């Protein structure tokens, strides 16, 4: 006698539904992770890198403050300020860490001053941070001649103005505290994402006065920042461009020329600052 087999339709249907639900849940999870990875992570990392750029700008303001204090005190005690090179990636998600490069360089900027009988030049160094971001726009911050300059692909500008002022009385009196960074020791550059100390030390001060100055030439990579700064400074002093002075931005130089209607005297302080990147000071 042949026995008939009975199909348990209800149990088979439940099993199929369970598999379908599991597949749908896995698909939903993958879709959510795809949205998180392609939208949330880049936006969050871009915000992180933007905040890091703001942090570096603040750290460079502290660096300038420390150097200003050293120049006022005239003491050769080293002071260390820190610069953070990069930001970390997100935990448990796929993201790229940002890196940075910090460099102390001598003789990156050339200042030339001249009148009818006199000509002299000064080579100045700089402290420069360059970002290597994965999501946010790359930027540089440069301490040069006492100014903090922000530089990116769209151009450059003075984040903190240099200590140069002009006053128009009988003559035009220009007062300029010019900071010259001198790299010393074996540690003048570093790259990565950690936080590193930048040590600075007052070295010496030289003062000079150039009467009836005719031209000041600044050879620098950041000509737009200097062009805008000089225009603003002399406009505030009451001078008119192309009537009292001219500005030329050509050949890698900014050339400031005073016309015969203006009698200008330059009072110059050159403050030399020794610097290196290291936990300890190397003589």
Backbone bond lengths (Angstrom), bond angles and torsions (degrees), N, CA, C in turn:
res aa  C-N    CA-C-N  psi(-1)  N-CA   C-N-CA  omega(-1)  CA-C   N-CA-C  phi
1 X - - - 1.458 - - 1.524 109.32 -
2 X 1.321 117.15 129.08 1.473 122.02 -177.35 1.529 109.42 -90.36
3 X 1.352 114.26 127.42 1.465 119.33 179.24 1.522 110.32 -87.21
4 X 1.271 117.06 139.00 1.460 122.54 177.88 1.525 110.69 -84.30
5 X 1.349 114.25 139.48 1.469 119.84 178.17 1.518 109.24 -90.51
6 X 1.292 115.80 136.83 1.469 121.42 179.55 1.535 109.40 -104.23
7 X 1.337 118.96 126.98 1.479 124.00 178.76 1.518 110.14 -85.81
8 X 1.326 115.12 130.17 1.468 119.93 176.98 1.526 108.76 -94.25
9 X 1.320 113.44 83.07 1.471 119.87 -172.87 1.521 111.53 -63.94
10 X 1.296 118.81 -39.48 1.468 121.55 -178.15 1.511 112.58 -61.12
11 X 1.312 118.00 -43.53 1.461 121.13 -178.57 1.528 111.32 -68.44
12 X 1.354 117.39 -40.59 1.465 119.70 178.77 1.520 111.09 -63.58
13 X 1.336 117.76 -39.61 1.471 121.19 179.59 1.521 111.25 -64.46
14 X 1.307 116.71 -41.40 1.473 120.12 178.23 1.527 111.49 -61.94
15 X 1.310 116.45 -38.74 1.468 120.22 179.61 1.518 111.38 -64.75
16 X 1.346 115.96 -42.66 1.466 120.29 179.17 1.521 110.38 -64.32
17 X 1.331 116.64 -43.23 1.473 120.32 179.08 1.517 110.68 -61.60
18 X 1.322 116.56 -40.53 1.465 119.85 179.05 1.520 112.05 -61.57
19 X 1.334 116.16 -41.34 1.472 120.22 178.46 1.519 111.06 -64.94
20 X 1.354 115.44 -43.48 1.467 119.45 -179.77 1.518 111.52 -62.71
21 X 1.346 115.52 -43.39 1.473 119.73 178.21 1.524 110.94 -61.28
22 X 1.329 116.60 -41.77 1.469 119.83 179.22 1.532 110.86 -62.65
23 X 1.339 115.99 -42.20 1.467 119.84 179.46 1.524 110.50 -64.04
24 X 1.349 115.70 -42.10 1.460 119.50 179.75 1.529 111.38 -64.46
25 X 1.325 115.91 -40.02 1.474 119.57 178.63 1.528 111.26 -64.42
26 X 1.341 115.42 -42.62 1.464 118.91 177.36 1.522 110.49 -62.70
27 X 1.341 116.90 -43.64 1.465 120.22 178.37 1.515 112.11 -62.15
28 X 1.371 116.06 -41.61 1.467 119.85 178.29 1.527 111.01 -63.23
29 X 1.350 115.56 -41.88 1.466 119.59 178.83 1.527 110.92 -62.60
30 X 1.344 116.54 -43.35 1.464 119.85 179.32 1.525 111.48 -65.57
31 X 1.344 117.02 -37.50 1.458 120.31 178.13 1.523 111.19 -64.96
32 X 1.341 115.38 -42.15 1.473 119.17 177.73 1.520 110.74 -63.36
33 X 1.333 116.80 -44.24 1.462 120.13 179.41 1.524 111.07 -63.74
34 X 1.349 116.92 -35.79 1.461 119.90 178.29 1.520 110.76 -65.22
35 X 1.339 116.98 -43.04 1.467 120.69 177.69 1.529 110.59 -63.67
36 X 1.338 115.94 -44.40 1.468 119.97 179.06 1.520 110.54 -60.45
37 X 1.343 115.97 -43.86 1.466 120.06 -174.94 1.527 112.36 -72.20
38 X 1.325 117.45 -35.11 1.466 120.19 -174.91 1.526 113.77 -93.78
39 X 1.332 118.29 -20.47 1.465 121.44 -177.71 1.526 111.76 -116.72
40 X 1.321 116.67 -56.29 1.453 120.93 -174.17 1.528 112.16 -66.58
41 X 1.344 116.25 -48.84 1.474 120.13 -176.21 1.538 111.77 -62.03
42 X 1.359 119.73 -50.31 1.472 118.17 178.65 1.531 113.59 -59.99
43 X 1.340 117.28 -39.79 1.464 119.46 179.08 1.520 111.33 -65.48
44 X 1.322 116.93 -42.68 1.462 120.42 -179.73 1.526 110.88 -67.45
45 X 1.334 117.29 -41.67 1.456 120.26 -179.68 1.528 111.20 -68.54
46 X 1.340 116.95 -36.37 1.458 119.54 175.89 1.529 110.58 -62.55
47 X 1.336 116.32 -40.92 1.464 120.12 177.34 1.519 110.86 -64.63
48 X 1.331 116.51 -41.59 1.472 120.43 177.98 1.527 111.25 -60.25
49 X 1.322 116.85 -45.30 1.459 120.24 -178.57 1.525 111.29 -68.56
50 X 1.342 117.27 -34.91 1.462 120.30 175.55 1.526 110.23 -64.25
51 X 1.324 117.25 -42.23 1.467 120.85 177.46 1.520 110.73 -64.40
52 X 1.341 116.26 -35.43 1.467 119.03 177.47 1.528 111.29 -65.97
53 X 1.339 117.46 -37.90 1.460 120.24 176.79 1.532 111.09 -63.05
54 X 1.333 116.67 -37.77 1.461 120.44 175.84 1.526 110.76 -65.61
55 X 1.332 116.09 -37.26 1.459 120.31 177.80 1.535 110.76 -63.85
56 X 1.342 116.85 -43.28 1.466 120.38 178.74 1.530 110.79 -63.49
57 X 1.346 116.94 -40.55 1.470 120.31 177.51 1.522 110.35 -59.26
58 X 1.331 116.64 -42.53 1.467 120.64 178.11 1.526 110.64 -65.57
59 X 1.337 117.42 -41.31 1.465 120.88 179.30 1.524 111.40 -63.39
60 X 1.336 117.71 -36.22 1.464 119.96 177.11 1.527 111.41 -70.71
61 X 1.328 117.50 -30.32 1.462 119.08 174.48 1.527 110.55 -66.70
62 X 1.343 117.19 -37.06 1.462 120.89 175.32 1.526 110.83 -67.39
63 X 1.336 116.57 -37.45 1.463 120.54 176.40 1.527 110.79 -60.84
64 X 1.322 116.62 -45.81 1.471 120.65 178.02 1.520 110.88 -62.49
65 X 1.330 116.46 -42.29 1.467 120.23 179.41 1.524 110.77 -60.45
66 X 1.340 117.00 -43.64 1.466 120.75 179.77 1.529 111.05 -62.03
67 X 1.342 116.91 -42.83 1.468 120.24 179.72 1.526 110.61 -67.03
68 X 1.339 117.88 -38.63 1.468 121.02 177.13 1.530 110.52 -60.82
69 X 1.339 116.53 -43.82 1.465 120.53 179.22 1.531 110.65 -63.19
70 X 1.321 116.90 -41.65 1.465 119.99 178.65 1.518 111.70 -62.56
71 X 1.341 117.09 -39.77 1.466 119.97 -179.25 1.521 111.37 -68.73
72 X 1.339 116.91 -34.24 1.468 120.44 179.39 1.526 110.59 -71.46
73 X 1.338 117.10 -43.23 1.468 120.07 -178.17 1.524 112.20 -73.11
74 X 1.341 116.86 -31.81 1.454 120.25 -178.88 1.517 113.49 72.40
75 X 1.330 117.74 10.51 1.460 121.02 179.74 1.527 109.38 -94.42
76 X 1.346 115.22 148.13 1.469 119.02 -175.48 1.523 112.86 -95.91
77 X 1.330 116.91 30.11 1.461 121.24 176.26 1.517 109.78 -77.35
78 X 1.342 118.92 125.38 1.467 120.25 179.71 1.529 111.98 -66.21
79 X 1.313 115.73 143.42 1.463 123.31 174.27 1.524 107.75 -124.95
80 X 1.333 116.06 136.24 1.463 120.99 179.83 1.520 110.45 -111.07
81 X 1.314 116.14 130.60 1.464 122.62 168.60 1.523 107.45 -122.38
82 X 1.322 116.76 157.68 1.471 121.06 -172.61 1.521 112.17 -108.56
83 X 1.327 115.28 149.61 1.461 122.55 173.72 1.529 107.64 -131.12
84 X 1.338 116.00 128.07 1.466 121.92 178.88 1.526 108.87 -93.23
85 X 1.322 116.38 123.21 1.461 120.57 -170.80 1.525 113.66 -80.96
86 X 1.341 118.65 -32.99 1.458 119.47 -175.59 1.512 112.01 -153.78
87 X 1.331 116.22 -176.97 1.460 122.76 179.12 1.523 109.21 -124.66
88 X 1.335 116.61 153.47 1.462 121.32 -175.97 1.530 111.75 -82.23
89 X 1.339 114.26 160.77 1.455 119.87 176.22 1.526 109.86 -77.55
90 X 1.357 116.69 169.40 1.461 121.76 178.00 1.523 110.52 -77.55
91 X 1.336 118.27 140.28 1.474 119.47 175.79 1.528 111.40 -73.16
92 X 1.333 116.21 143.90 1.475 125.00 174.17 1.535 113.38 68.73
93 X 1.319 119.32 0.77 1.456 121.97 177.92 1.532 109.28 -128.04
94 X 1.326 115.75 155.78 1.454 120.48 -179.98 1.529 109.56 -81.38
95 X 1.323 116.72 112.79 1.468 121.88 178.77 1.516 108.45 -151.52
96 X 1.313 116.44 161.56 1.453 121.93 -178.36 1.526 110.17 -103.22
97 X 1.271 115.68 138.86 1.461 122.88 175.60 1.529 109.62 -80.06
98 X 1.333 117.13 145.05 1.469 120.34 176.21 1.524 109.61 -93.94
99 X 1.324 115.30 149.55 1.448 121.96 -178.92 1.535 108.95 -123.87
100 X 1.303 115.85 173.96 1.453 120.38 177.78 1.512 111.09 -155.01
101 X 1.339 115.50 168.21 1.462 122.22 -178.49 1.519 108.34 -133.93
102 X 1.321 116.30 130.09 1.466 122.45 -179.31 1.522 108.39 -121.09
103 X 1.332 115.45 131.90 1.462 119.87 -172.68 1.520 110.26 -140.68
104 X 1.331 115.96 133.58 1.471 122.76 171.56 1.519 106.98 -107.40
105 X 1.337 116.64 115.68 1.464 120.67 -174.93 1.519 110.62 -124.49
106 X 1.299 116.21 140.86 1.459 121.90 173.99 1.534 109.37 -94.65
107 X 1.321 115.65 149.11 1.472 122.93 172.08 1.537 112.65 59.02
108 X 1.333 116.49 53.19 1.466 120.32 176.05 1.529 112.23 -101.65
109 X 1.324 117.13 -10.12 1.458 121.56 -177.05 1.524 108.51 -138.81
110 X 1.335 116.42 139.95 1.463 121.71 -177.29 1.528 109.50 -121.57
111 X 1.342 116.96 124.22 1.463 122.54 178.06 1.535 107.98 -112.24
112 X 1.322 116.57 122.46 1.467 121.54 178.54 1.524 109.42 -117.47
113 X 1.339 115.98 133.41 1.472 122.68 179.37 1.520 109.11 -124.99
114 X 1.332 116.97 140.64 1.464 119.31 -177.18 1.526 110.58 -153.02
115 X 1.353 114.89 146.50 1.467 122.04 165.77 1.525 107.40 -128.50
116 X 1.306 117.86 -161.25 1.463 120.34 -174.69 1.523 112.70 -65.60
117 X 1.345 116.93 -27.65 1.470 119.81 -174.56 1.523 113.95 -123.86
118 X 1.308 117.28 2.09 1.470 120.25 -170.49 1.518 110.26 -140.21
119 X 1.330 115.53 142.76 1.460 121.03 174.49 1.527 109.27 -150.81
120 X 1.324 116.02 135.59 1.464 120.25 179.82 1.523 108.27 -151.79
121 X 1.333 116.38 160.25 1.455 120.39 178.46 1.521 109.67 -139.41
122 X 1.336 114.49 156.12 1.459 122.39 179.62 1.520 107.90 -131.99
123 X 1.325 116.71 129.35 1.465 122.39 174.77 1.521 108.86 -95.47
124 X 1.303 116.61 126.05 1.465 121.55 -176.99 1.520 110.62 -118.11
125 X 1.321 115.53 144.34 1.451 121.37 175.93 1.519 111.41 -97.21
126 X 1.335 115.84 179.86 1.459 120.61 -176.44 1.524 110.33 -148.54
127 X 1.334 115.13 163.77 1.463 123.59 170.58 1.524 106.29 -118.29
128 X 1.324 117.78 120.76 1.466 120.57 -172.23 1.524 111.17 -128.61
129 X 1.329 114.29 133.53 1.467 121.89 171.63 1.529 108.87 -109.62
130 X 1.331 116.77 133.54 1.465 122.06 177.25 1.524 108.14 -126.18
131 X 1.341 116.30 128.12 1.463 120.36 -179.63 1.527 110.63 -87.84
132 X 1.333 114.96 151.53 1.469 122.81 171.96 1.524 106.12 -125.90
133 X 1.333 115.68 73.45 1.457 121.50 -176.28 1.527 111.63 -80.44
134 X 1.319 115.57 155.45 1.463 121.55 176.62 1.517 111.94 -99.46
135 X 1.339 118.26 -22.47 1.456 121.25 -174.03 1.536 112.28 -127.55
136 X 1.317 118.02 -39.93 1.457 121.95 -175.83 1.526 109.98 -94.00
137 X 1.326 115.06 160.78 1.456 121.33 179.86 1.528 110.87 -59.63
138 X 1.330 116.83 132.54 1.463 120.23 177.65 1.520 110.81 -69.43
139 X 1.334 115.39 141.31 1.453 121.78 -178.76 1.521 109.99 -137.69
140 X 1.325 114.33 160.58 1.461 121.66 172.87 1.526 108.56 -127.33
141 X 1.328 115.20 145.74 1.460 121.24 170.41 1.521 107.34 -123.28
142 X 1.325 115.46 129.58 1.460 121.36 -173.12 1.518 109.76 -128.41
143 X 1.327 116.07 126.36 1.462 120.77 169.14 1.527 107.02 -93.56
144 X 1.333 116.05 113.22 1.467 120.97 -175.42 1.523 109.44 -140.26
145 X 1.316 117.44 124.96 1.474 125.33 176.29 1.527 112.90 55.12
146 X 1.340 117.79 24.92 1.458 120.51 -179.00 1.506 114.03 96.70
147 X 1.322 118.22 -3.21 1.468 122.90 177.53 1.526 109.77 -105.28
148 X 1.339 115.71 155.86 1.460 121.43 169.21 1.522 106.77 -111.04
149 X 1.332 116.19 119.53 1.459 122.43 -174.97 1.520 109.56 -111.32
150 X 1.333 116.06 134.55 1.463 122.54 174.47 1.527 108.51 -100.60
151 X 1.332 115.93 127.98 1.462 120.48 -175.76 1.528 109.77 -130.34
152 X 1.354 116.46 135.05 1.451 122.43 174.24 1.518 108.20 -150.87
153 X 1.338 116.95 -177.21 1.464 119.71 -173.28 1.520 112.03 -62.56
154 X 1.341 118.36 -30.39 1.460 120.74 -179.37 1.527 113.22 -76.00
155 X 1.334 117.58 -15.09 1.462 119.87 -178.95 1.511 110.83 144.80
156 X 1.319 116.34 -168.22 1.458 121.84 -178.13 1.525 110.09 -138.26
157 X 1.342 114.63 156.18 1.462 120.61 -177.12 1.515 108.97 -153.03
158 X 1.328 115.82 159.73 1.451 121.62 176.56 1.534 108.80 -76.51
159 X 1.326 117.09 111.90 1.460 120.28 172.37 1.523 109.73 -75.74
160 X 1.334 116.94 -39.18 1.463 123.26 172.97 1.526 106.81 -134.68
161 X 1.320 116.47 124.98 1.460 121.42 -174.17 1.536 111.20 -69.01
162 X 1.332 117.64 149.78 1.463 121.13 177.19 1.525 110.35 -75.00
163 X 1.334 117.71 159.16 1.470 121.12 179.80 1.536 111.54 -78.10
164 X 1.323 115.64 69.18 1.464 122.62 176.49 1.522 107.47 -126.25
165 X 1.337 116.47 126.73 1.467 120.81 -179.24 1.523 109.05 -135.42
166 X 1.337 115.37 157.18 1.469 121.58 -179.55 1.531 108.92 -135.89
167 X 1.345 115.18 135.50 1.461 121.53 179.04 1.520 108.45 -130.59
168 X 1.316 116.64 127.75 1.466 122.11 -178.74 1.517 109.56 -101.33
169 X 1.342 115.74 110.29 1.465 122.72 173.43 1.528 106.17 -119.88
170 X 1.340 117.84 -124.19 1.465 118.93 172.41 1.525 109.54 -65.24
171 X 1.343 115.37 -42.32 1.461 122.71 172.64 1.529 108.89 -114.67
172 X 1.316 115.05 169.15 1.459 120.20 170.97 1.530 107.56 -89.46
173 X 1.332 116.55 116.97 1.467 121.56 -179.88 1.521 109.12 -102.95
174 X 1.332 115.07 118.93 1.464 121.63 179.47 1.524 108.41 -108.36
175 X 1.327 116.21 124.82 1.467 121.85 177.50 1.521 108.08 -114.14
176 X 1.328 116.09 125.18 1.465 120.45 -175.10 1.521 109.88 -137.58
177 X 1.346 116.24 118.33 1.459 122.57 170.06 1.522 107.04 -95.67
178 X 1.315 115.21 108.01 1.465 121.47 -172.74 1.533 109.36 -104.27
179 X 1.330 116.70 116.17 1.461 122.01 -176.94 1.525 109.92 -95.40
180 X 1.317 114.57 127.09 1.460 121.78 -179.84 1.522 109.04 -112.36
181 X 1.341 116.88 114.84 1.461 121.96 178.82 1.521 109.41 -86.07
182 X 1.329 115.86 128.78 1.465 122.06 179.26 1.524 108.02 -118.77
183 X 1.329 117.26 115.11 1.458 121.02 177.20 1.516 110.92 -73.17
184 X 1.336 116.86 132.03 1.462 121.56 179.87 1.519 109.24 -131.06
185 X 1.346 115.82 164.95 1.450 120.54 177.85 1.519 111.87 72.85
186 X 1.312 115.73 -175.16 1.453 120.50 -176.63 1.502 114.73 -93.47
187 X 1.341 117.80 -3.01 1.460 120.79 -175.10 1.512 109.04 -118.23
188 X 1.335 116.45 91.81 1.461 121.03 179.56 1.522 112.58 -120.61
189 X 1.342 117.92 6.42 1.457 120.68 176.55 1.516 109.50 -154.46
190 X 1.346 114.68 152.24 1.458 120.41 178.99 1.522 107.61 -157.33
191 X 1.333 116.95 149.97 1.458 121.86 176.57 1.518 108.92 -136.87
192 X 1.335 115.57 157.46 1.454 120.30 -179.43 1.505 110.71 143.06
193 X 1.341 116.29 -146.42 1.451 120.25 -179.30 1.529 112.42 -135.13
194 X 1.318 118.34 3.02 1.456 121.38 -178.70 1.523 111.93 -82.57
195 X 1.328 115.14 -175.24 1.468 122.90 177.39 1.524 108.39 -105.77
196 X 1.338 116.33 127.31 1.460 121.13 -174.78 1.529 110.25 -125.47
197 X 1.344 116.81 143.15 1.463 119.75 178.09 1.531 111.27 -82.34
198 X 1.316 115.65 139.72 1.466 122.52 172.36 1.523 106.90 -110.01
199 X 1.328 116.08 113.78 1.459 119.87 -179.04 1.526 109.92 -95.18
200 X 1.316 115.13 133.76 1.465 121.79 177.12 1.514 109.51 -126.41
201 X 1.317 115.78 151.55 1.465 121.40 -177.10 1.525 109.19 -148.58
202 X 1.333 115.87 128.69 1.462 120.50 174.91 1.523 109.41 -63.28
203 X 1.339 116.19 133.37 1.461 120.79 -178.14 1.519 111.33 -111.56
204 X 1.343 117.80 -58.64 1.459 119.53 178.69 1.522 110.15 -164.72
205 X 1.329 114.13 165.52 1.455 122.10 -177.64 1.518 109.75 -129.80
206 X 1.327 116.83 132.61 1.464 122.51 174.31 1.526 109.04 -124.40
207 X 1.327 116.28 135.51 1.461 121.32 179.44 1.525 109.98 -119.03
208 X 1.316 115.53 143.21 1.462 120.70 176.89 1.518 109.16 -152.96
209 X 1.324 115.23 155.56 1.466 121.72 176.64 1.521 108.54 -125.86
210 X 1.330 115.43 128.80 1.461 121.25 177.05 1.527 107.36 -112.39
211 X 1.328 116.28 109.64 1.462 120.70 179.90 1.527 110.62 -83.65
212 X 1.311 114.78 151.06 1.472 121.65 178.87 1.524 112.02 50.48
213 X 1.326 115.17 44.99 1.465 119.22 -179.01 1.521 109.50 -66.69
214 X 1.318 114.93 140.55 1.472 120.16 -177.39 1.520 112.84 -108.24
215 X 1.334 116.82 -40.73 1.468 119.37 -178.52 1.525 111.29 -137.48
216 X 1.312 115.29 144.18 1.467 123.69 169.22 1.524 106.29 -127.33
217 X 1.327 116.60 122.21 1.466 121.68 -178.77 1.524 108.94 -116.35
218 X 1.336 115.99 128.36 1.462 122.12 179.41 1.518 107.96 -116.34
219 X 1.327 116.70 114.19 1.463 122.04 175.92 1.515 108.35 -96.37
220 X 1.340 116.39 111.15 1.458 121.90 -173.29 1.518 109.95 -154.38
221 X 1.333 116.27 160.98 1.461 121.24 175.61 1.523 111.88 -80.03
222 X 1.320 117.32 -12.68 1.465 120.88 -171.11 1.527 109.92 -114.23
223 X 1.326 114.26 59.84 1.466 120.47 -172.15 1.529 112.43 -71.50
224 X 1.326 117.41 -33.99 1.467 119.29 179.81 1.522 110.73 -62.62
225 X 1.329 116.74 -42.54 1.463 120.41 178.89 1.532 110.98 -61.34
226 X 1.338 116.44 -43.92 1.461 119.69 -179.14 1.525 111.11 -71.10
227 X 1.312 117.81 -38.19 1.459 121.17 179.06 1.531 110.28 -59.72
228 X 1.329 116.85 -49.59 1.462 120.63 -179.59 1.527 111.71 -64.86
229 X 1.331 116.24 -39.01 1.465 119.68 -179.58 1.531 111.53 -65.37
230 X 1.330 117.42 -45.70 1.463 120.20 -178.77 1.526 111.49 -65.94
231 X 1.321 117.52 -40.63 1.464 120.58 176.74 1.528 110.40 -58.61
232 X 1.326 115.73 -46.98 1.463 120.46 -178.98 1.525 111.55 -63.84
233 X 1.342 116.65 -42.92 1.465 120.97 -177.24 1.520 111.84 -62.86
234 X 1.329 117.16 -46.73 1.467 119.42 -176.07 1.529 112.38 -79.40
235 X 1.324 117.33 -24.43 1.465 119.73 172.65 1.525 109.87 -67.28
236 X 1.329 117.02 -42.72 1.458 120.99 177.60 1.527 111.88 -64.97
237 X 1.343 116.58 -28.76 1.466 120.21 178.07 1.526 112.36 -77.75
238 X 1.338 117.96 -9.07 1.460 121.49 177.69 1.512 114.61 101.87
239 X 1.341 118.28 11.69 1.455 121.47 179.15 1.520 110.62 -93.39
240 X 1.329 114.76 156.29 1.463 121.44 178.56 1.518 109.21 -117.99
241 X 1.332 115.40 126.78 1.462 119.10 -179.86 1.525 110.47 -65.53
242 X 1.327 115.65 143.63 1.474 125.65 -177.76 1.522 112.92 69.39
243 X 1.333 118.04 -1.99 1.463 122.02 171.12 1.519 110.85 -112.01
244 X 1.356 114.87 -45.61 1.467 120.57 178.20 1.524 112.54 -103.25
245 X 1.319 116.45 -27.57 1.472 120.53 -178.30 1.523 109.05 -156.80
246 X 1.332 115.25 165.20 1.462 121.34 174.52 1.522 109.26 -127.85
247 X 1.327 114.96 154.50 1.456 121.66 175.60 1.519 108.53 -127.04
248 X 1.337 116.42 129.71 1.456 121.62 178.62 1.517 108.94 -120.84
249 X 1.324 116.39 128.64 1.455 122.47 177.44 1.527 107.88 -116.84
250 X 1.333 115.89 86.37 1.465 121.15 -176.24 1.523 109.80 -153.07
251 X 1.324 114.91 152.60 1.461 120.15 175.79 1.508 114.15 64.19
252 X 1.350 116.57 29.45 1.463 119.51 -179.63 1.510 113.72 74.75
253 X 1.340 117.20 15.92 1.469 121.15 -175.52 1.521 111.11 -134.51
254 X 1.317 115.05 151.01 1.465 122.82 166.27 1.524 106.64 -107.12
255 X 1.322 116.52 118.69 1.466 120.69 -178.89 1.525 108.99 -114.31
256 X 1.332 115.04 117.75 1.455 122.73 177.11 1.524 108.10 -100.33
257 X 1.330 118.07 120.47 1.464 123.14 -178.10 1.529 109.31 -122.21
258 X 1.337 116.16 124.63 1.463 120.80 176.90 1.526 109.22 -89.21
259 X 1.304 115.72 129.20 1.460 121.28 -179.69 1.523 110.58 -77.72
260 X 1.352 118.47 162.22 1.475 121.26 -173.62 1.530 114.97 -57.33
261 X 1.323 118.92 -20.28 1.470 120.20 -179.44 1.527 112.11 -72.95
262 X 1.344 117.40 -13.80 1.466 121.84 -177.95 1.527 109.71 -113.01
263 X 1.328 115.35 130.81 1.459 122.41 174.14 1.524 107.22 -106.97
264 X 1.331 117.81 107.46 1.469 122.06 -171.88 1.518 111.23 -113.78
265 X 1.333 115.58 138.21 1.461 123.05 175.21 1.527 108.55 -119.20
266 X 1.332 115.61 133.05 1.463 121.54 -179.15 1.524 109.48 -108.08
267 X 1.336 115.84 120.34 1.464 122.26 174.85 1.526 107.44 -104.20
268 X 1.314 116.15 109.29 1.466 121.84 -168.49 1.525 111.19 -115.44
269 X 1.348 115.00 130.17 1.460 122.24 169.02 1.525 108.07 -114.24
270 X 1.306 116.81 123.36 1.471 121.09 175.93 1.520 107.73 -105.45
271 X 1.329 115.81 111.43 1.462 122.11 -178.88 1.518 108.47 -103.10
272 X 1.315 117.33 118.44 1.463 121.53 -179.47 1.525 109.79 -94.87
273 X 1.330 115.62 127.04 1.462 123.47 -178.03 1.522 109.03 -121.33
274 X 1.320 116.09 123.18 1.462 120.18 175.39 1.524 109.54 -87.84
275 X 1.341 116.46 141.11 1.461 119.58 -174.92 1.518 111.08 -146.99
276 X 1.342 114.39 150.89 1.458 120.85 172.38 1.521 109.14 -158.22
277 X 1.333 116.28 164.29 1.454 122.94 178.52 1.528 107.10 -108.59
278 X 1.327 116.54 105.80 1.456 120.02 -177.43 1.517 109.45 -173.12
279 X 1.341 117.07 153.14 1.467 119.16 174.24 1.516 113.04 -66.72
280 X 1.326 117.43 -27.91 1.459 121.27 -178.86 1.513 111.47 -125.31
281 X 1.307 116.86 162.61 1.456 121.38 -177.58 1.523 110.54 -91.30
282 X 1.327 115.88 134.75 1.460 121.89 178.62 1.508 108.94 -110.43
283 X 1.300 118.32 119.17 1.471 121.07 179.94 1.510 109.69 -77.77
